[in-house]
Amino acid sequence: MNVSATMIAGMEKLYRTNFVNSLPGFKSACLIGTVDRHGSTNLAIFSSVVHIGAHPPLMGFILRPTSVPRHTYAHIRDTGVFTINHVHAGIHAQAHQTSARYPDGVSEFDACGLTPEYTPAISAPYVGESRIRIGLEFVEEVPIQANNTLLIIGGVVEVIVPDALIRRDGTIDIEGAETVAVSALDGYHTTCLIERLSYAKPDRDTRRVPE
Ligand SMILES: Cc1cc2nc3c(=O)[nH]c(=O)nc-3n(C[C@H](O)[C@H](O)[C@H](O)COP(=O)(O)O)c2cc1C
């Protein structure tokens, strides 16, 4: 079936949301933890976390339009810090539940049964149950005029990951951490590594013996 832009525009709203959200395929499932200046915590699931750059280490995510209150955004602008926490198969349902619209003053940590954890490096809460956790300082917000969303960019100040999951070449064994992928807004997947390939060059075979 060839689906035209006109057909997409004519889809019923929820159907269109599901259809278009499926188009990127697998995405990362991350919980973003924040705190405001009074110590109120917030936790929400995001599937738009991306790598922005390695030197300096920067990560970002897309935030929906702030036409309605967004606690994650308000907290980040208030305290300038946030955490990104990988979701694993043991907590995917609780992670999903954080997307519910809880009233002001209700922390998703309590409502969804996840544990806030702190380190001296950053005042934002980490998710105790998560196995790969990144603490970030707000760097920049980039307005995306096409649909009034924002690209929020943070600089990495701390990474908490078990030693055993860091390979000799610096890559992190995300399957060892049981990190899940998400599809559309409701599908949670475990993954299976096919193989790792070496840095691609025009005259070289990229296949190598895995470590
Ligand atoms: C699987 C999944 C992925 C989501 N990804 C995003 C995202 O990338 N950006 C976003 O703004 N909201 C995303 N949401 C919606 C937020 O989780 C939801 O709006 C949440 O209530 C925001 O919480 P807050 O107002 O406390 O910040 C996603 C929801 C689900 C279920």
The ligand as a Gaussian input file, in Angstrom:
#p B3LYP/6-31G(d) Opt

LIG

0 1
 C        6.510000       5.592000      24.788000
 C        6.322000       7.066000      25.016000
 C        7.243000       7.961000      24.502000
 C        7.118000       9.343000      24.697000
 N        8.061000      10.175000      24.175000
 C        7.920000      11.527000      24.339000
 C        8.860000      12.423000      23.769000
 O        9.824000      12.016000      23.146000
 N        8.658000      13.753000      23.962000
 C        7.592000      14.247000      24.693000
 O        7.472000      15.477000      24.835000
 N        6.704000      13.406000      25.246000
 C        6.837000      12.065000      25.093000
 N        5.931000      11.213000      25.648000
 C        4.855000      11.769000      26.472000
 C        5.321000      12.093000      27.886000
 O        5.804000      10.923000      28.541000
 C        4.131000      12.658000      28.662000
 O        3.673000      13.837000      28.016000
 C        4.478000      12.969000      30.075000
 O        3.260000      13.136000      30.770000
 C        5.285000      14.230000      30.210000
 O        5.380000      14.455000      31.568000
 P        5.644000      15.860000      32.238000
 O        4.504000      16.793000      31.933000
 O        5.676000      15.466000      33.653000
 O        6.922000      16.356000      31.729000
 C        6.028000       9.836000      25.443000
 C        5.076000       8.925000      25.967000
 C        5.231000       7.563000      25.751000
 C        4.208000       6.598000      26.321000

